[in-house]
Amino acid sequence: MTEIVRASCLDDKGSLSVNMLPPPSILGGKPFQKKLVDCIDNWGPPDAVDIVREMRHKLVSIHFEPYIELYKSLISGQGRCRYRARVKPHLRETGMRCDSVALGSLVTGCSFHGIEITAKDPVQSYRGTVHELQGKLAALKIFVEESHDKFDHGLCKRKLQKYRDGISADNARKTAEILVLKPQHQARMEAQAKKSGIHNAP
């Protein structure tokens, strides 16, 4: 079940699909996309595709949410840098620069990886697989202002790293809670994943 959900993506028309590898007999064959409904036969519950779609959406939400919250906090009036809360204008200014660096690197990194973090609904706009999303988010390089003169931004860097470190453990727990299916359906879906080649999807 996990393999099917993680390997599922949305095609140009919004249909649930999977990326398939060509048979070994076809030399030079390229990976191709196939609708999930065409990869399965009578297995699992009658609404199996809908179940996979719902689980995929929930997993995408789980992985996206911490970064959406980070984005929203950086564009808010309060920000994340501790200097933003200071009274003196020059301290607030360095705090704004620090948050601007973090925001710019977050948005640029997401754009580079094809993630629309600034979209009205980033979760809905994402069409790739859960596995791809995990890798892209983990690879993001998010920076803060460099410490200089009397301004120490080391705390900002440590807090950001701690925030991202906590995402992994929290996501693992939430994922385990979502990927729960009745045993009889679980076995049939896993067998179908192997039969259809989804286990070998890129």
Secondary structure as UniProt FT lines:
FT   HELIX           2..7
FT   STRAND          8..10
FT   TURN            12..13
FT   STRAND          16..20
FT   TURN            24..25
FT   TURN            27..28
FT   STRAND          32..35
FT   HELIX           36..39
FT   TURN            46..47
FT   HELIX           48..75
FT   HELIX           82..85
FT   HELIX           89..112
FT   TURN            113..114
FT   TURN            117..118
FT   HELIX           122..125
FT   HELIX           130..138
FT   TURN            149..150
FT   HELIX           154..178
FT   HELIX           183..196
FT   HELIX           198..200
//
